[in-house]
C-alpha cells in the first residue's frame, strides 16, 4: 500500500462538476476517493464508475442500515459499481447480510461503522447509550470480526485498542482527520494524520481540509508527506 493509497479524499461537494475538477486538480496524488451521501444522488455513482475505470480506488460510504436481507440485496448491486470499500453499520444482522451479499467478489471489502467521529460520550448519553465509547467501539469491532467483515471505521482514539485486540484481522479506516491548525468543523474526536497512522490506522479519510483548500493538490501532497513521515 503506497502512502497515496492510505489517503482517502472525500468528495463531499455540491455537484459532480466540482468533484471532477477536484480530481483533475489533485492528479496522481489522489489514488483513493470517497463517494458519500452528498454526491451519490447527483452523479456520484457515475463518478465512482469513471474513477474506477481510471484505476482509482473507491470508498463507497453508504452506511447501509436495514434488515439483513435488504442489505444483502443492496450489496449485491453495489458490487457492480467497482468499488473497493463499502460501509455498513456494525450490527450483526446488517453485517451478515453485507458479507453474504458481497459473496466472493474479489474487490469489494465490507467495513463496519463503529461510532461516528462526530459523536462524543455526551452524544451517546442523549441516545440512551451509557457504554463508554471505547468499549462500544470494541464491541462493534467484535461484531465485524465475527461476521467476516474486512475492517472497521473508527476514530484514531480507538485505533490502538482495536489493533491490540484484533491484530491484522481488521483493517482500520479513520475519519475525523484534521491537519494541525485546521478547523474541527462538526467533528468531535479529531486527530492529525500522523497521530492516526501511529495509532494503527491503515487509511485516513480527509474531506474539507483537502477539497475546500485554496490549493487541493498541495493540501493532499502535504497530508501524504505527513503519512510517509509517520510510517518511517
The 8 nearest C-alpha neighbors of each residue, nearest first, counted from 0:
[[1, 4, 2, 5, 3, 201, 202, 6],
 [0, 2, 4, 3, 5, 227, 30, 6],
 [1, 3, 5, 4, 227, 223, 226, 0],
 [4, 2, 1, 5, 6, 30, 28, 223],
 [5, 3, 1, 30, 6, 2, 31, 0],
 [4, 6, 202, 2, 3, 203, 7, 201],
 [7, 5, 203, 4, 3, 202, 8, 204],
 [8, 6, 204, 31, 32, 203, 205, 33],
 [7, 9, 32, 205, 206, 33, 204, 6],
 [10, 8, 206, 33, 11, 205, 32, 7],
 [11, 9, 12, 33, 34, 18, 8, 206],
 [10, 12, 9, 37, 38, 206, 35, 13],
 [13, 11, 10, 14, 18, 38, 37, 17],
 [14, 12, 38, 37, 11, 15, 17, 18],
 [15, 13, 17, 16, 12, 18, 41, 38],
 [14, 16, 18, 17, 42, 19, 41, 43],
 [17, 15, 19, 18, 14, 20, 21, 13],
 [16, 18, 20, 15, 19, 14, 21, 12],
 [19, 17, 15, 21, 16, 20, 10, 12],
 [18, 20, 22, 16, 21, 17, 15, 23],
 [21, 19, 17, 23, 22, 18, 24, 16],
 [20, 22, 24, 18, 19, 23, 25, 17],
 [23, 21, 19, 25, 20, 24, 26, 18],
 [22, 24, 20, 26, 21, 25, 19, 18],
 [25, 23, 21, 22, 26, 20, 216, 215],
 [26, 24, 216, 22, 23, 29, 28, 21],
 [25, 27, 23, 24, 28, 29, 22, 216],
 [26, 28, 29, 30, 25, 3, 23, 22],
 [27, 29, 26, 3, 30, 25, 220, 219],
 [30, 28, 27, 25, 31, 26, 3, 22],
 [29, 31, 55, 4, 3, 28, 56, 27],
 [32, 30, 56, 7, 57, 55, 4, 29],
 [33, 31, 8, 7, 57, 9, 58, 56],
 [32, 34, 9, 58, 10, 8, 59, 57],
 [33, 35, 59, 10, 60, 43, 58, 38],
 [36, 34, 60, 37, 39, 38, 61, 33],
 [35, 37, 39, 38, 61, 40, 34, 60],
 [38, 36, 35, 39, 11, 12, 13, 40],
 [37, 39, 43, 41, 36, 40, 35, 34],
 [38, 40, 43, 36, 41, 44, 35, 37],
 [41, 39, 38, 42, 43, 37, 36, 44],
 [42, 40, 38, 39, 43, 14, 15, 37],
 [41, 43, 45, 44, 15, 40, 39, 46],
 [42, 44, 39, 38, 46, 45, 41, 47],
 [43, 45, 47, 46, 42, 39, 48, 80],
 [44, 46, 48, 47, 42, 43, 49, 50],
 [47, 45, 43, 49, 44, 48, 50, 42],
 [46, 48, 44, 50, 45, 49, 51, 43],
 [49, 47, 51, 45, 46, 50, 80, 52],
 [50, 48, 46, 52, 51, 47, 45, 53],
 [51, 49, 53, 47, 55, 52, 48, 46],
 [50, 52, 55, 48, 54, 53, 49, 47],
 [51, 53, 49, 50, 54, 48, 55, 81],
 [54, 52, 50, 51, 55, 49, 48, 56],
 [53, 55, 51, 52, 50, 56, 30, 49],
 [56, 54, 51, 30, 50, 53, 31, 57],
 [57, 55, 31, 83, 51, 30, 32, 54],
 [56, 58, 82, 32, 83, 31, 33, 59],
 [59, 57, 33, 84, 83, 32, 60, 85],
 [60, 58, 85, 34, 61, 84, 33, 57],
 [59, 61, 35, 86, 62, 85, 58, 34],
 [60, 62, 63, 59, 86, 35, 36, 85],
 [63, 61, 87, 86, 60, 88, 64, 112],
 [64, 62, 87, 61, 88, 65, 70, 86],
 [63, 65, 88, 87, 62, 93, 70, 66],
 [66, 64, 70, 69, 67, 93, 63, 68],
 [65, 67, 69, 68, 93, 70, 92, 64],
 [66, 68, 96, 93, 92, 70, 69, 71],
 [67, 69, 71, 70, 66, 96, 72, 65],
 [70, 68, 72, 71, 67, 66, 73, 65],
 [69, 71, 73, 67, 96, 68, 72, 97],
 [70, 72, 100, 96, 97, 68, 74, 69],
 [73, 71, 75, 69, 74, 70, 100, 68],
 [74, 72, 70, 76, 75, 71, 69, 77],
 [73, 75, 77, 100, 76, 71, 72, 97],
 [74, 76, 100, 72, 73, 78, 77, 101],
 [75, 77, 73, 74, 78, 79, 72, 80],
 [78, 76, 74, 79, 80, 75, 73, 82],
 [77, 79, 76, 75, 80, 81, 74, 107],
 [80, 78, 77, 81, 76, 75, 82, 74],
 [81, 79, 77, 78, 82, 48, 47, 44],
 [82, 80, 79, 78, 51, 48, 83, 107],
 [83, 81, 57, 80, 107, 84, 58, 59],
 [82, 84, 107, 57, 106, 108, 58, 56],
 [85, 83, 108, 58, 107, 59, 82, 109],
 [86, 84, 59, 109, 60, 110, 58, 108],
 [85, 87, 62, 110, 60, 61, 111, 109],
 [88, 86, 62, 63, 111, 112, 64, 110],
 [87, 89, 112, 111, 64, 62, 90, 63],
 [90, 88, 111, 112, 139, 113, 143, 94],
 [89, 91, 93, 92, 88, 94, 142, 139],
 [90, 92, 94, 93, 142, 95, 89, 146],
 [93, 91, 67, 95, 94, 90, 96, 66],
 [94, 92, 67, 96, 90, 91, 95, 97],
 [95, 93, 97, 91, 96, 92, 90, 146],
 [94, 96, 92, 98, 97, 93, 146, 91],
 [95, 97, 67, 71, 99, 93, 94, 70],
 [98, 96, 71, 94, 100, 99, 95, 70],
 [99, 97, 101, 95, 100, 96, 94, 102],
 [98, 100, 96, 102, 97, 101, 71, 95],
 [101, 99, 71, 75, 97, 74, 102, 98],
 [100, 102, 98, 99, 104, 75, 74, 97],
 [103, 101, 99, 100, 104, 98, 75, 97],
 [102, 104, 105, 101, 106, 99, 100, 107],
 [103, 105, 102, 106, 101, 107, 78, 108],
 [106, 104, 103, 107, 108, 102, 101, 83],
 [105, 107, 104, 83, 108, 82, 81, 84],
 [108, 106, 83, 84, 82, 104, 105, 78],
 [109, 107, 84, 149, 83, 85, 110, 106],
 [108, 110, 85, 148, 149, 84, 86, 150],
 [111, 109, 150, 151, 86, 149, 85, 148],
 [110, 112, 151, 89, 87, 88, 86, 152],
 [111, 113, 152, 88, 89, 151, 87, 114],
 [112, 114, 136, 139, 89, 153, 152, 111],
 [115, 113, 136, 112, 116, 153, 118, 132],
 [116, 114, 117, 118, 113, 112, 153, 154],
 [115, 117, 188, 118, 175, 186, 154, 187],
 [116, 118, 186, 187, 115, 185, 188, 119],
 [119, 117, 116, 122, 115, 187, 120, 123],
 [118, 120, 122, 121, 187, 123, 117, 188],
 [121, 119, 123, 122, 124, 132, 131, 118],
 [120, 122, 124, 123, 119, 125, 118, 126],
 [123, 121, 119, 125, 120, 124, 118, 126],
 [122, 124, 126, 128, 120, 125, 121, 127],
 [123, 125, 127, 121, 128, 126, 122, 129],
 [126, 124, 122, 123, 127, 121, 128, 120],
 [127, 125, 123, 124, 128, 122, 129, 121],
 [126, 128, 124, 125, 129, 123, 122, 130],
 [127, 129, 124, 123, 126, 130, 125, 131],
 [128, 130, 124, 127, 131, 123, 120, 132],
 [129, 131, 128, 135, 132, 134, 123, 133],
 [132, 130, 134, 133, 135, 129, 120, 128],
 [133, 131, 135, 134, 136, 130, 120, 119],
 [132, 134, 136, 135, 131, 157, 137, 160],
 [133, 135, 137, 131, 136, 132, 138, 130],
 [134, 136, 132, 138, 137, 133, 130, 139],
 [137, 135, 139, 133, 113, 138, 134, 140],
 [136, 138, 140, 134, 139, 135, 141, 133],
 [139, 137, 141, 135, 140, 136, 134, 142],
 [138, 140, 142, 141, 136, 137, 89, 113],
 [141, 139, 137, 143, 142, 138, 136, 144],
 [140, 142, 138, 144, 139, 143, 137, 145],
 [143, 141, 139, 145, 140, 144, 91, 146],
 [144, 142, 140, 148, 146, 141, 145, 111],
 [143, 145, 141, 147, 146, 142, 148, 140],
 [144, 146, 142, 143, 147, 141, 148, 91],
 [147, 145, 143, 144, 95, 148, 94, 142],
 [148, 146, 144, 145, 143, 149, 98, 95],
 [149, 147, 143, 109, 146, 144, 150, 110],
 [150, 148, 109, 169, 108, 110, 170, 147],
 [149, 151, 170, 169, 110, 171, 148, 111],
 [152, 150, 111, 110, 171, 112, 153, 172],
 [151, 153, 112, 172, 173, 111, 113, 171],
 [154, 152, 173, 113, 151, 172, 155, 114],
 [153, 155, 156, 173, 157, 116, 158, 174],
 [154, 156, 158, 195, 157, 173, 198, 153],
 [155, 157, 154, 158, 159, 188, 198, 190],
 [156, 158, 155, 160, 154, 159, 133, 161],
 [159, 157, 155, 161, 160, 199, 156, 198],
 [160, 158, 198, 162, 161, 199, 157, 163],
 [159, 161, 163, 162, 158, 157, 164, 137],
 [162, 160, 158, 164, 163, 159, 165, 157],
 [161, 163, 166, 159, 165, 160, 164, 158],
 [162, 164, 160, 161, 166, 165, 159, 158],
 [163, 165, 161, 162, 166, 160, 137, 159],
 [166, 164, 162, 168, 163, 161, 167, 169],
 [167, 165, 162, 168, 163, 164, 169, 161],
 [166, 168, 169, 165, 170, 162, 163, 171],
 [169, 167, 166, 165, 170, 144, 149, 150],
 [170, 168, 150, 167, 149, 165, 171, 151],
 [169, 171, 150, 201, 149, 151, 167, 172],
 [172, 170, 200, 151, 201, 150, 152, 173],
 [171, 173, 202, 152, 203, 201, 200, 151],
 [172, 174, 203, 153, 154, 152, 204, 155],
 [175, 173, 204, 176, 203, 154, 205, 172],
 [174, 176, 189, 116, 186, 177, 188, 173],
 [177, 175, 190, 174, 191, 189, 205, 192],
 [176, 178, 191, 181, 190, 189, 179, 175],
 [179, 177, 191, 181, 180, 192, 176, 208],
 [180, 178, 181, 191, 177, 190, 192, 182],
 [179, 181, 178, 182, 177, 183, 191, 208],
 [182, 180, 178, 179, 177, 183, 208, 184],
 [181, 183, 184, 180, 177, 208, 178, 179],
 [182, 184, 186, 185, 181, 177, 189, 187],
 [185, 183, 182, 186, 187, 181, 207, 117],
 [186, 184, 117, 183, 187, 182, 116, 175],
 [185, 187, 117, 183, 184, 116, 175, 188],
 [188, 186, 117, 189, 116, 118, 119, 185],
 [189, 187, 116, 186, 175, 117, 154, 190],
 [190, 188, 175, 176, 187, 177, 186, 183],
 [191, 189, 176, 177, 194, 195, 192, 175],
 [190, 192, 178, 177, 194, 193, 176, 179],
 [193, 191, 195, 194, 176, 226, 196, 178],
 [194, 192, 229, 196, 195, 191, 226, 225],
 [195, 193, 197, 191, 192, 196, 198, 190],
 [194, 196, 155, 198, 192, 193, 197, 200],
 [197, 195, 200, 193, 199, 198, 194, 192],
 [196, 198, 194, 199, 195, 193, 229, 200],
 [199, 197, 195, 159, 196, 158, 194, 200],
 [198, 200, 196, 197, 159, 158, 162, 201],
 [201, 199, 196, 171, 195, 202, 172, 198],
 [202, 200, 171, 172, 170, 199, 5, 196],
 [201, 203, 5, 172, 200, 6, 173, 171],
 [204, 202, 173, 6, 172, 7, 174, 5],
 [203, 205, 174, 7, 8, 173, 6, 9],
 [206, 204, 8, 9, 176, 7, 203, 208],
 [205, 207, 9, 209, 208, 8, 210, 11],
 [206, 208, 211, 210, 209, 205, 212, 11],
 [209, 207, 206, 212, 211, 210, 205, 177],
 [210, 208, 215, 212, 207, 218, 211, 206],
 [209, 211, 207, 215, 212, 206, 208, 21],
 [212, 210, 207, 209, 208, 213, 215, 206],
 [211, 213, 215, 209, 214, 210, 208, 218],
 [214, 212, 215, 211, 210, 218, 209, 217],
 [213, 215, 212, 217, 216, 218, 209, 211],
 [216, 214, 209, 218, 212, 217, 210, 219],
 [215, 217, 25, 219, 218, 214, 24, 220],
 [218, 216, 220, 219, 214, 215, 221, 25],
 [217, 219, 215, 221, 209, 216, 220, 214],
 [220, 218, 216, 222, 221, 217, 209, 215],
 [219, 221, 217, 223, 218, 222, 216, 224],
 [222, 220, 224, 218, 219, 223, 217, 225],
 [221, 223, 225, 219, 224, 220, 226, 218],
 [224, 222, 226, 220, 225, 221, 2, 3],
 [223, 225, 227, 221, 222, 226, 220, 228],
 [224, 226, 222, 228, 223, 227, 193, 229],
 [227, 225, 223, 229, 224, 228, 193, 222],
 [228, 226, 224, 230, 225, 229, 2, 223],
 [227, 229, 225, 231, 230, 226, 224, 193],
 [230, 228, 226, 193, 227, 231, 225, 197],
 [229, 231, 227, 228, 226, 196, 197, 193],
 [230, 228, 229, 227, 226, 225, 197, 196]]
